Amino acid sequence: MTTEAAARLAPYHDRLGTVPDAVIAKEIGIPRERVRDYRREAGIPAYSGQPLAAARPGGRAARDDAALTALLEELLADEPEPPHRLEAFRDQLGRVSDEVIAQRAGVERTTVGGYRRKLGIRAYTRRRGKAAARRTPARKTTPVAAPVVAPPVPSAEPARARTAFRVVAVAQGEERRFVVVGEDIADAATTALRALTARPGGPWSVYAVEMLHEVIA
């Protein structure tokens, strides 16, 4: 994060997490990744699907349906947000001090503290660290037999590769996750929106679509 980008984002600090990063990035005129990195450094969780008109301070006018639809299409076109840089150290939170994890991850101690509090994990103390070490059982290794691979079965026609996507949908502050199979992210989003129209508790909106893995259909 450059000093110039941080200075431009400082006036928008209170809005981080209340609207998608792409909205703030578009208003400032900087890449969405800069907003995401600044928000994470501050320990602020990402936007969770609260209606935009209610989240914006200062009584700004509500967006109409066409504007919301256009914004949703823009967000779906972006690449899925990568995992938090501290995700690899998640099992260490509360077991060692925030300062130690910050040194290992190369981030500020306040960033570790914000991420830990977001996950609802209490801070490390020497007494809790010793208790956790006593509760952690020793890992046992079990020999695993080599798998038996069956010979391939010829197919009558070439298989068509498709991809599984995780879809995050929100409605009235409630969030649900689904797995949808499609040829690409646009196909998966369209399938999800079509299915959500019949789901109770709506209206539902697609907040994010994340590629999981390729499957054969």
C-alpha angles and dihedrals in degrees: 000000000000123000090242093054092047091051091051092049097046095085089053095052095110092053096053110116094013093084132022116281089240091063094056092041091054093049093050096037099236133118116281090237091065090056091046093051092047091050092049093048087055091050093241117148120234124265108287102200104277111156109272096227092056094044098054114089125223098048097278115183117267118255117247123239094262092055092048091050091050091049091050091052090050092051092048090052091059122088115263113269110261120237118280112272089239094054090096089058096046095111089055096055110113091008095077130020122280088240093059092049091047090055092048094047096040095237137114119280090237089058091056091047093051093049092047093051090048088059092047094243118148120235120266120264126178092246094049091046092055092046092051091050090053092049095050107097121218113260117248123207119218120197111243122209117235110263119250109237115209118218114262117266114226112244123226090225135011113280117243116229117228133173133235116226131191110226121201113203127184133195128170092343093312120119127203131179126212138175116233128182118217144146092253141349093276091053090049093049092049092049091048094049091049091051094045093059089072095043116104122237094047171139086134126196129197108240101177141357119205126187113235109177143314119272134185118242 
